[in-house]
């Protein structure tokens, strides 16, 4: 018997999230939850949904990997000529969602976007494995290609060309930083009465608000 999609459900009972539980600084609170996700041995706890939109409002979303977070915001890297790169350049606003399902938690982030400094991008690029560096050159991200073999041949040629050499960073590859103006922490609770605490930036200060689930 096939289970109906409508019948797929869980009752969340692991934890609660009260105003007395959280830090007044949302970045500090995010780091605490992120550390919990790492300690729980979750697969790629830095995976996040990145939502972007064209200037006329057409949305798109995909999973990317968080590569840095501090008081300035949330950092990830990509090809600037990709769909997300072009959309973020034309409309520098984004939303992020982290889902740590085993902990029954989500974090939602909304903010403006800026390209990170070239020096910071360069340092990260040189820290990557050479295979990933060459992949950034081999892939014209989001472009139509005739087949898989095209990519594999490009990578093989680049591997030969840069054997025993330092791989330079492609000029079209770099980082974006999402500068948050709202961060919501979501903890699953029984009967779908989830805990939702939102930090909202107002006049330079973070205001904490409880949202109805």
C-alpha positions as CSV (number, residue, x, y, z in Angstrom):
1,X,0.0,0.0,0.0
2,X,1.4,3.4,-1.0
3,X,1.5,6.0,1.7
4,X,-0.2,9.2,0.8
5,X,2.1,12.3,0.8
6,X,-0.6,14.0,2.9
7,X,-0.1,11.4,5.6
8,X,3.6,12.0,6.0
9,X,4.0,13.9,9.3
10,X,6.0,13.9,12.5
11,X,5.2,15.4,15.9
12,X,8.2,17.4,17.1
13,X,9.0,16.9,20.7
14,X,12.8,17.2,21.2
15,X,13.1,20.8,22.6
16,X,11.6,24.2,23.2
17,X,12.8,27.7,22.4
18,X,12.0,30.3,24.9
19,X,13.1,33.9,25.1
20,X,15.1,33.1,28.2
21,X,17.1,30.5,26.2
22,X,18.6,32.7,23.6
23,X,21.5,35.2,23.3
24,X,20.7,38.9,22.6
25,X,23.0,38.7,19.6
26,X,21.6,36.6,16.7
27,X,25.0,35.8,15.2
28,X,26.1,34.4,18.6
29,X,22.8,32.4,18.8
30,X,23.4,31.1,15.3
31,X,26.9,29.9,16.1
32,X,25.5,28.1,19.2
33,X,22.9,26.2,17.1
34,X,25.5,25.6,14.4
35,X,27.8,24.1,17.0
36,X,25.0,21.8,18.1
37,X,24.5,20.7,14.5
38,X,28.2,19.8,14.2
39,X,28.2,18.0,17.5
40,X,25.2,15.9,16.3
41,X,27.3,14.8,13.3
42,X,24.7,16.0,10.8
43,X,25.6,15.6,7.2
44,X,26.8,19.0,5.8
45,X,25.4,21.2,8.6
46,X,26.6,24.2,6.6
47,X,24.2,23.4,3.7
48,X,21.6,26.1,3.2
49,X,18.9,27.1,0.7
50,X,19.7,30.3,-1.1
51,X,16.8,32.2,-2.6
52,X,17.3,34.9,-5.1
53,X,15.1,36.9,-7.5
54,X,15.4,38.8,-10.7
55,X,14.7,42.5,-10.7
56,X,11.2,41.8,-11.8
57,X,10.6,39.4,-8.9
58,X,11.0,36.0,-10.5
59,X,12.4,33.8,-7.7
60,X,14.8,30.8,-7.8
61,X,16.4,28.7,-5.0
62,X,19.1,26.2,-4.7
63,X,21.3,24.6,-2.0
64,X,24.8,26.1,-1.4
65,X,27.3,25.8,1.4
66,X,28.0,28.4,4.0
67,X,31.8,29.1,4.2
68,X,31.9,31.8,6.8
69,X,29.8,33.7,9.4
70,X,30.7,36.6,11.6
71,X,29.2,39.9,12.6
72,X,29.4,41.1,9.0
73,X,27.1,38.3,7.7
74,X,26.9,34.9,6.0
75,X,29.4,34.1,3.3
76,X,29.3,31.7,0.3
77,X,31.2,31.4,-3.0
78,X,30.1,30.9,-6.5
79,X,30.6,31.8,-10.2
80,X,29.6,35.4,-10.6
81,X,28.3,34.5,-14.1
82,X,25.9,31.8,-12.8
83,X,22.2,32.4,-12.5
84,X,22.4,33.2,-8.8
85,X,25.5,35.4,-9.4
86,X,23.7,37.4,-12.0
87,X,20.5,37.7,-10.0
88,X,22.4,38.8,-6.9
89,X,24.3,41.4,-8.9
90,X,21.2,42.8,-10.4
91,X,19.0,42.5,-7.3
92,X,21.3,42.3,-4.2
93,X,18.8,40.8,-1.8
94,X,18.6,37.2,-0.6
95,X,17.1,34.7,1.8
96,X,18.8,31.7,3.4
97,X,17.3,28.7,5.2
98,X,19.2,26.2,7.2
99,X,17.4,22.9,8.0
100,X,18.7,20.7,10.8
101,X,15.9,18.2,10.6
102,X,17.3,15.8,13.2
103,X,17.3,18.6,15.7
104,X,13.9,19.8,14.6
105,X,15.3,23.2,13.8
106,X,15.4,25.8,11.1
107,X,17.1,29.1,10.8
108,X,15.8,31.7,8.3
109,X,17.9,34.7,7.2
110,X,16.9,37.7,5.1
111,X,19.2,40.5,4.1
112,X,21.1,42.5,1.5
113,X,24.0,41.1,-0.4
114,X,27.5,42.4,-1.3
115,X,30.5,40.9,-3.0
116,X,33.3,40.2,-0.5
117,X,36.8,41.7,-0.9
118,X,39.1,40.2,-3.5
119,X,41.7,39.5,-0.8
120,X,39.3,37.5,1.2
121,X,38.1,35.6,-1.8
122,X,41.7,34.9,-2.9
123,X,42.6,33.5,0.5
124,X,39.6,31.1,0.5
125,X,40.2,30.0,-3.1
126,X,43.8,29.1,-2.4
127,X,42.7,27.0,0.7
128,X,40.5,24.8,-1.5
129,X,41.7,21.4,-2.8
130,X,43.2,21.7,-6.3
131,X,40.4,19.6,-7.8
132,X,37.9,22.2,-6.6
133,X,40.0,25.0,-7.9
134,X,40.2,23.4,-11.3
135,X,36.4,22.7,-11.2
136,X,35.8,26.5,-10.9
137,X,37.7,26.9,-14.2
138,X,36.1,23.9,-15.9
139,X,32.5,24.8,-15.3
140,X,30.7,27.7,-17.0
141,X,28.1,27.5,-14.3
142,X,24.4,27.5,-15.4
143,X,25.4,27.5,-19.1
144,X,23.9,24.9,-21.4
145,X,26.5,22.2,-22.5
146,X,26.0,19.3,-25.0
147,X,27.1,16.5,-22.6
148,X,29.0,15.4,-19.5
149,X,32.1,14.6,-21.5
150,X,32.7,18.3,-22.2
151,X,33.2,18.9,-18.5
152,X,35.4,15.9,-18.0
153,X,37.6,16.8,-20.9
154,X,38.0,20.4,-19.7
155,X,39.0,19.1,-16.2
156,X,41.4,16.6,-17.7
157,X,43.0,19.4,-19.8
158,X,43.3,21.7,-16.8
159,X,44.7,19.0,-14.6
160,X,47.4,18.5,-17.2
161,X,48.1,22.2,-17.6
162,X,48.4,22.9,-13.9
163,X,50.3,19.8,-12.9
164,X,52.7,21.0,-10.1
165,X,51.5,24.6,-10.5
166,X,49.5,27.0,-8.4
167,X,46.0,27.4,-9.8
168,X,45.0,31.1,-10.1
169,X,41.5,32.2,-9.1
170,X,39.1,32.7,-12.0
171,X,38.2,36.4,-12.4
172,X,34.5,35.4,-12.5
173,X,34.6,33.4,-9.3
174,X,34.2,34.9,-5.8
175,X,32.2,35.4,-2.6
176,X,29.0,37.0,-1.6
177,X,28.0,38.1,1.9
178,X,24.4,38.2,3.0
179,X,24.1,41.0,5.5
180,X,21.1,40.1,7.7
181,X,18.3,42.4,8.7
182,X,16.2,39.5,10.0
183,X,17.1,36.1,11.5
184,X,14.5,33.7,12.7
185,X,15.1,30.6,14.9
186,X,12.5,27.9,14.5
187,X,12.2,25.0,16.9
188,X,9.7,22.2,16.2
189,X,7.1,21.7,18.9
190,X,4.1,19.3,19.4
191,X,0.8,19.9,17.7
192,X,2.5,22.2,15.1
193,X,2.7,24.9,17.8
194,X,6.3,25.6,16.9
195,X,8.5,28.1,18.6
196,X,9.6,31.0,16.3
197,X,11.8,33.7,17.6
198,X,12.8,36.5,15.2
199,X,15.6,39.0,15.5
200,X,14.7,42.1,13.5
201,X,17.3,44.9,13.0
202,X,15.8,48.3,13.8
203,X,17.9,51.5,14.1
204,X,21.0,49.4,14.6
205,X,19.6,47.3,17.4
206,X,18.3,43.7,17.3
207,X,14.6,43.4,18.4
208,X,13.5,39.9,19.4
209,X,9.9,39.0,18.6
210,X,7.9,35.8,19.0
211,X,5.9,34.8,15.9
212,X,2.8,32.7,15.8
213,X,3.6,29.3,14.2
